[in-house]
C-alpha cells in the first residue's frame, strides 16, 4: 500500500509540474502578444501592464514550487485566478474579439483532469460567464462594440469545447483509477493474506471507484442450498466482508439472468441529462456481442436489490459460470465500458485466486508431510528407547525374581541409555524450536545412527563382563 501511495504522489507531482509549465508558457505567450500586438491606449493601460507583471511572476513561482515539489494551493483556487487573469486580458485587449479568448480553455482543461466531467463542465460555465462580463464591460468602457454573431459563436464554441475537454478529463481520471485498481489487486494478492482478503479488497475498491452503494458477489448455483454471498457496502465500511449462506429462493432471484449475460440497467428517473447513455445494455459473453435479452428480469432485479441502477456481470472460471457480481447505486453511473472492464478485472483476479489456493494446498501438504516426519522421528527417538528401557527393566525383574542380585551392571546400562536418550530428546526439541530438521539426513538416518550407537554400547558392556562378543 505504501508503494501505491508513493506512486500516486509521484504521478500527481509530475502532473502538477506539467500544468505549471503549461501555465508559465501560456503567460509568456500572452506577454509576447502584448508586446508585439499592443492594445490601443486606454485609461487602464497601467493596470494591464501591472497585471502582466504580477501574473508572470505568479506563474513563475508556481513553476518553481512544482519543480521543488512543494505544497501548492488547491486546483480550484488556481483555476479561479487563471480565469480572472484571462478575463482581464480579454477586457483590456480587444473586448469580445480579443485574441486571448483561446486562453479560457486552459483552466477548463486543468479543472477537467483534476475533478472530472462535472467539475470541468461547471468551470466551463464559469468561463462563459466571465467571457460575457469581460466583453460587456469592454463595450461599456468604449473599447469597441460587440458583433452579435461572432460573440454568440465564440460563446457557443467555448461551451461545446468545454464539454469535450471535460469529457476527456473524466475519461482520463477513469483510466487512471482502473489502472490503479489493477495494480492494487496485484499487490494485495499475497498468499499469506488468503482469498478472503483478496475478495474483500477487490469488492471495496469496486465500490469506491464506481461510487456504488453496494457490491454483491454470489458463488454457487441457484438451486444449491450452500450458495454463498459476499457483501460490501459504502455506508458500512467497517463491516467485514465474509461469505454468508443465503436461501435458495433469494439465490434464484439474484441468479435469474442468463449465466453468460452481463447487464447494465438504469432507472429512467436516475438518468442524468448530460450522460447520453442507454438505459439498458446487455452483452452476451457466449456470442461476444451486445444483446437485447433479459430486460424484464433486469427490471425485476431493481426491486430485489432495492436499487435504482445496477451493473451485473457473470463470474466464469475455467469456462464454467460459478456465480455473479452486482454493483448497485442510486444514480446511473455505469455504462457499457464498465461492463467490459469488470469482466477483464474478474478474468485477472480468478487466476490469482487459483494461485492462492494452490499455494495454500502446497502449504497444507507440506505441513502434513512435516507432521508425519515429526511423528516418525518421535517414534524413533522416544518410543523405541522407552521400549528398550521396558525390555531392560523386565530382564532386571526376572533376575530379581530368580534370586540373582548381580543387576548393578544392568541398572547402570539402563541409566546410561536413559541419560543418552534424554540428551537426544533435548536436542530434538531444540531443533524443533529453532525450526531445524529432525536429523541431518532425515528420520531414517537418525534411527540407523541410534541403532549403531546402541549396538556399540552393548558391545562394550559385554566385553567388560567377560561375555562372548555378539556377532
N, C-alpha and C positions, 0 to 999 in steps of 0.2 A: 504494500500500500504506500509506503514511503517513496518507493521508486516512481509510482504513478503520480504522486503529489509533486515530486521534483520535475518530472517530465511535463506536467501541466504548467508549472511555473515557468519552465524554460520556453514552452510554446507561447505563453502569454507575454513573456518578456520579448521574444522575437517579434511577435505581432505588434506589440507596443512600439518597438523600435521602427518597424516598417511604417506604421501610421505616423510616428513623429517625423521620420524622414520625409514622408509624403507631404505632411503639413508644412515643413520647412521649405521644401522645394516649391510648393504652391505659393507660399508667402514671397519667396524670392521672385517667382514668376510675376506675381502681381506688382511687385516693386519695379521690375523691368518694364512692365506695361505702363506703369505710372510715369516712368522716366521718358520712354520713347513715345508714348501716346498721352501726353498731359491733358488733363481736363481743362475746360475753359475756366478762366478766373471767376471765382465766386467768393462770397463772404466767408465761406467755411473752408477755404483752401488751407489755412494754417492748421485747422482741426484735422483735415485729411492727412497732411504731412506728419503731424504728431501721431495720428493713428497708425500710419505706416511704420514709423519707428518703433512704436510700442509693440505692435503685433509681430514684427520681425524679431524683436528681442524676445518676446514671449515664446515664439516657436523655437528659437534657438535654445532657450532654457529647457523647454520640454524635450528637445532632441538630446541635450546633454544628460538630462535625468534618465532618458531611455537608454543611452549608451552605458551609463553607470549603474543601471538597474536600480534606481532609487524610486521611492513611492511617488505616485503622481495622482492628481485629482481624478475623481470618477469621470467616466467617459461622457456622462450626460452633461457635466459642467463644461467639459472641453467642447462638446458639440454646440452647446448654447453660445459659448464665446465665439466659436467659428461663425455661427450664423449671424451674430451681432456684427462681427467684423465684415463679413461679406455683404451684409445689408448696408453697412456704412459705405463700403466701396461702391456698391450699386447706386446708392443715393448721391454720392459725391461725383461720380463719373458717368454721366450719361442718362441716368434715370432708367426708364423701362427698357431702353435699347442698349444698356451698358454691356460691354464685353465680359464683365465679371459675373454675369448671370450663371455661367457654367461652374463657378466655384461652389454653388449651392449643393452640387451633387456629392462633394467630398464629405461633409458632415452626415449626409444621409447614408453614405457608404459606411462610415465609421459606426454609426448607430445600428446599422443592419447587421454587421458582422459581429457586433458585441451583444446586441439584445435580441436579434431575430426579426421576424417579419413584422410583428405588431409594433415593436419599438421603432423599427426603421420607417414604417408607414406613418406613425404618429409624427416623427420628426420631419418627414416629407411634407405633411400638412402644415407643420410649424414653418418650414422653409417657404411654402407657398404664401402663408400669411405675411411673413417678413418681406418677401419679394413684393407683394402687393402694397404693403405700407411704405416701403422704400420708394416705389415708383410713384405713389400718390404724393408723398412728401416732396419728391423731386419736382413734380409738376407745381405744387404749391410754392416751392422756393423759386420757381421761374427757370428751372434747368431743362426746358423743352417740354413738349406735350407727350401725350400717350396716344399711340396709334392703336385703336381697339383690337384690330385683328392680330397684329403682331404680339400685343400683350396677352391676348387670350390664348394664342398658340404657344407662347412661352410658358404660360401658367399650366396649360394642359400637358405640355411636354414635361414640365417639372414633376407633375403628379404621376404621369404614366411611367417615366423613367425611375421615379422614386419607388413605384410599385415593383418594377423589375429588379431594382437594386435590393429592395427589402426581401424579395423572394430569393434572390441569390444568397443574401446573408443568412436567411433562415435555412436554406439548403446546406450552406457551409457549416453552420452550427450542428445540424442534424448529422452530417457526415462525421464531424469530429466526435460527437457523442457516441456514434456507432463504433468507430474505431477504438475509442476509449473503453467501451463495454467489451469488445472482443479481446482487447489486451488485458483487461482486468479479469475476465473469466479465465484466461490462460494462466494468469499468475496465481489465482486462488485455487488452482487445480492440484494443490499439493496432496498426495495420497494420505498424509498424516491427518489432514482435516476431515477426510471422509466424504462420502457422497452427499450427506445431508447438508454439510457446509457449502458445497458447490451449488446445490439446488437453491438453498436459501439466498446466497449471494446473487445467483442468476435471476431469481424472481424479484428480489428487491431492486436490482438495478433496472429491470424492465419497468417496474412501477415508477421509479424515479425518472427514467429517460422519457417515457411516454406520458408522464403526469397522469397516470391512471389511478383509479380508486382501489381496485383490487386486481390481484393476479391469482388465478386458479390453475393448478396442474393436476390432471386426473391420470392415474396409471391403473390400467386394468380394463376388463370388458364390462359392457353394460349389464350383462346377466351374472356377473361374478359378485358373490356376496363379499369378497375381500377387496373390492375396488377401493383404492386409496386416493386421497386428495390432499394436496399441499395448498395452503392459503398464505398470501402475503398482502397486507393492507397498508395503504399510505396513512391512514388515520390511526393505526396501531403499530408503529414501527418497532415497539419493544416486544411485541408478541413473537415468540419463537416459531419458526416455520418447521413443522414436523408433520409426518404423514398421519392422516386420520381416516378411519374406515367410515364409509357412507353407505346408506341404504341402496339396494338395487334400483329402487324407484327413482331416487334422485340421480343416480349414476346413469340410468337410462335416459332421463331428461337432458342431462348435460352432454351425453354422447349420442344425441338423436341425429346430429348431422352425419352425412356420409363420411366414412373413415378416412378418405383421402381428399377431402374438400377443405380449403382454407377460406374463411369468410370475414368480411368487414361489413358491419351493419350500423348505420347511424339513424337515429330517430330524426324525423324532419324538423322537430322543434329545437334540436340541438345543432343544427347545421348553421354555420356562420356564413354571412353573405359574401365575405371576401375569400372563402375557400371553395373554389369551383371543383368540388369532388362529388362523385356519385354517392347516393345514399346507401347503395348496396353493391358489393363487389365480392365475387367468389372466384376461386382458382382451383381447378381440378389438377391435382398432382399426377394422377394416373395418365391423363391425356396431355398434360403440360400446357394448358391454355385456360383462359377465363371461361366461366360457365354462369348460367342463369338459374341453376337449380337450388333447392333448399331455401328459398326466400321465406316461405311460410314457417318453416322450422326456426329460422333466424328470428322472425318476429315473435314467436312463442318464447324463445330464449330470453328476450328482453324482460319478460315478467319473471322467469325463473331466476335470472341473475340479478334482478332488481336494479337494472342499469338502463341508461338511455342510449348508450352506444357500446359496442364491444368489437374485439377482434379475436378470432379463434383459428388456431392452426393445429393440424394433427401432429402427433409425436410418432414418428416412424423409425423403428430400429430394425436393421437388417431386412429392410423391405417389408416389414410387418407392422401395421398400426398397433401401438401399445397404449395409446391414451390421447389426450387433447389438452391444449393450453388455451386459457382465456385471459384477456386483458379487458377490464370493464372500466368505463368512465362516464361522467355526467355530460361531457361535451364531445362533439365529433372531432376528435384529434387524431384519428387514424386514417390512413389511405392505403392504396394498393402497394406502394413501395414498402410500407411497414410489414405487409404480409410476407413478401419475399425476403426481407431482412431477417425476420424472426425465424422463418424456415431455414435460412442459411445458418443462423445462430444455433438453432437446435441441432442441425447436422454437425456443427462444430463442437457442441457440448456432449453429445451422445458418445463419440469415441473417447472423450476424456473420462466420462463415467465408466465406460468399459475398461479403460486402463486402470482406473482406481479400483474397480472390482478385481481386476487381475492381480494388482499389487496386494490387495487385501487377501486374496486367495493364496498367493505365494507366501505372504507373511504367516497366514494361518497354517499352511502346510509346513513351513519351516519351524514354526513353534511346536507343531505336533511332532515333527521329527526330533526336535531338540528334547521334548519331553520323553519320547521313547528312548533316546540316547541316555538321558539322565537316569531314567528308570533302570536301564540295563547296567549302567555304571554303579548305581546304588546297589543293585543286586550283586554285582561282582565285588564291590568294595566293602559292603556292610553285611549283607545277608550271608554270603558264603563264609566269611570269617566267623560269624556267630554260629553257623552250623559246625565249623571246625571246633569252636570252643565247646559246643554242646557235646560233640563226639568225644573230645578230650576229657571233659568232666564225667561223662558216662564211663570212660575207661578207669578214671581215678576211683569212681564209686564202686565199680566191680572189684578193683583191687582191695578196697577197704572192706567190702563185704566178704571177700575171700580170706580176710585176716592178714593181708600184707600191709606193711607200714612203710615200705620204701617208695613213697609217692612224692617225695620232695622234688626230685628232678622233673616229674610230670607237671607238678604245680608250677615250678619255675618256668618250664617251657610254655605253659598256658599264659603265665603273666607276661612273658616276653612277646608272645603273639598278641596279647591284649594291648600292650603298650605300643607295639608297632602299628596295629590297626587303628588305634586312637589317633596316632600321628598322621596316618594316611587320611583318616576321616577329617581331621582339621585341615589338611592340605586341600582336600576335595571341597570343603565348604568355603575355604578362602578363594579357591579358583572360581566357584560359583558367584561369590560376592564381587569378585573383580571382573566378571564377565568372561573369564577364560574358559578353555575347553576342559573336559573331564579326562585329561590324559593327552599326551603329546601325539600319539598315533591312534587315538580312539579307544573305546572301551575294550575291544578285543585284545589289543596290545597290552593294555593295562592289566587285564586279567591274566594274560600269559606271563607277564613280568612278575606278578604276585605269586603265581604258581611256582615259578623257578626259585624265587626267594624262599618260599616255604619249604620246598624240597631241599634247598641248601641248608636251612636251619635244622631240619630233621636229620640231615646227613651229619652235621657237626655234633648234634646231641647223641646220636647213636655211636659215633666214634668215641665220645667221652665216656660212654658206659661200657665200652669194650664189646659192643654188639657187632655182628657182621654188617657190612655196608649193604644198602638196598641197591639192587641193580635197576 
